[in-house]
């Protein structure tokens, strides 16, 4: 939901080159028409997918990261289903 705390996860930026969180997506949605807003649906979708990709890239441990990666996949699948509607 919020930006990853790089004071706790010190190697996060070594793994994830383009951090993104739902808080920043929400801010861009609320910015409507301003410089920081989404200009296309595709840019919104790209940012949401980036969140899931970053999640899976960082949580590669097969034991500790398995549930997190499964959740990212589930949310990505739900997004894909909504986009088909």
Secondary structure by P-SEA (a helix, b strand, c coil): cccccccccccccccccccccaaaaaaaaaccccccccccaaaaaaaaaaaaaaaaaaacccccaaaaaaaaaaaaaaaaaaaac
